[in-house]
């Protein structure tokens, strides 16, 4: 019985440690290439989390209006927003992005 209990505790511990931590915070959001100097992605949506920029999966740059608009376009301006998601394979897999400004 003790062995079964020990195995169950170990299994639960390993299962929990493999989950990726969801990130929920206010972050900078913009074009990865134009504003965050990311390579290889062209004009695509990116977020800066803990001082590192990541391209975003789950939302597109034009989901927030014309990316090249001179006043609010994400290729021309870094904006703030509430984000939620996980970092996976050097990308931010977003479940929520709400621009604040």
C-alpha positions as CSV (number, residue, x, y, z in Angstrom):
1,X,0.0,0.0,0.0
2,X,2.8,2.4,0.8
3,X,4.5,1.7,-2.5
4,X,1.2,2.5,-4.4
5,X,0.8,5.7,-2.4
6,X,4.4,6.7,-3.1
7,X,4.1,6.0,-6.8
8,X,0.9,8.0,-7.0
9,X,2.5,11.0,-5.3
10,X,5.5,10.8,-7.7
11,X,3.2,10.5,-10.7
12,X,1.2,13.6,-9.6
13,X,4.4,15.5,-8.9
14,X,5.9,14.8,-12.4
15,X,2.6,15.6,-14.1
16,X,2.3,19.0,-12.5
17,X,5.9,19.9,-13.2
18,X,5.5,19.4,-17.0
19,X,2.8,22.1,-17.3
20,X,3.8,25.4,-18.7
21,X,3.2,28.4,-16.6
22,X,0.5,30.7,-18.0
23,X,1.6,34.3,-18.3
24,X,-1.0,37.0,-17.5
25,X,0.4,40.6,-17.5
26,X,0.4,44.0,-19.1
27,X,3.0,43.9,-21.9
28,X,4.3,45.8,-24.8
29,X,2.8,44.8,-28.1
30,X,4.0,45.7,-31.6
31,X,5.4,44.5,-34.9
32,X,8.2,42.0,-34.2
33,X,10.3,43.2,-37.2
34,X,9.6,46.9,-37.2
35,X,9.7,47.7,-33.5
36,X,11.3,44.8,-31.6
37,X,14.1,44.0,-34.2
38,X,13.1,40.3,-34.4
39,X,14.3,38.4,-37.4
40,X,12.7,36.0,-39.8
41,X,9.0,36.8,-39.3
42,X,8.3,39.9,-41.3
43,X,5.6,42.2,-40.1
44,X,3.9,40.0,-37.6
45,X,2.5,40.6,-34.1
46,X,5.0,40.3,-31.2
47,X,4.9,40.8,-27.5
48,X,7.7,41.7,-25.0
49,X,7.6,39.5,-21.9
50,X,10.2,40.0,-19.2
51,X,12.4,42.1,-21.5
52,X,12.4,39.5,-24.3
53,X,10.3,39.8,-27.5
54,X,8.4,36.8,-29.0
55,X,6.3,36.4,-32.1
56,X,2.7,35.6,-31.3
57,X,0.6,32.6,-32.3
58,X,-3.1,32.9,-32.0
59,X,-3.6,36.5,-33.1
60,X,-2.5,38.5,-36.1
61,X,-1.0,42.0,-36.4
62,X,-4.1,43.2,-38.5
63,X,-6.5,41.9,-35.8
64,X,-5.9,45.3,-34.1
65,X,-6.4,47.5,-37.1
66,X,-4.2,48.5,-40.0
67,X,-0.7,47.7,-38.9
68,X,0.7,50.5,-41.0
69,X,-1.6,53.3,-39.7
70,X,0.7,56.2,-38.9
71,X,-0.9,57.0,-35.5
72,X,-1.9,53.6,-34.0
73,X,-0.5,51.0,-36.3
74,X,1.7,48.3,-34.7
75,X,4.4,48.7,-37.3
76,X,4.8,52.3,-36.3
77,X,4.0,52.3,-32.6
78,X,4.6,50.1,-29.5
79,X,1.4,49.8,-27.6
80,X,0.4,48.3,-24.2
81,X,-2.1,45.5,-23.7
82,X,-3.2,42.8,-21.3
83,X,-2.0,39.4,-22.5
84,X,-2.4,35.8,-21.5
85,X,-0.8,32.7,-22.8
86,X,2.3,30.5,-22.6
87,X,5.8,30.6,-24.2
88,X,6.3,27.5,-26.3
89,X,9.0,26.9,-28.9
90,X,10.3,30.5,-28.6
91,X,6.8,31.9,-29.5
92,X,4.1,33.4,-27.3
93,X,0.9,31.3,-27.8
94,X,-1.7,33.8,-26.9
95,X,-5.2,33.1,-25.5
96,X,-6.0,36.8,-24.8
97,X,-4.7,40.1,-26.1
98,X,-6.6,43.3,-25.2
99,X,-5.0,46.6,-26.2
100,X,-5.1,49.3,-23.5
101,X,-4.2,52.4,-25.5
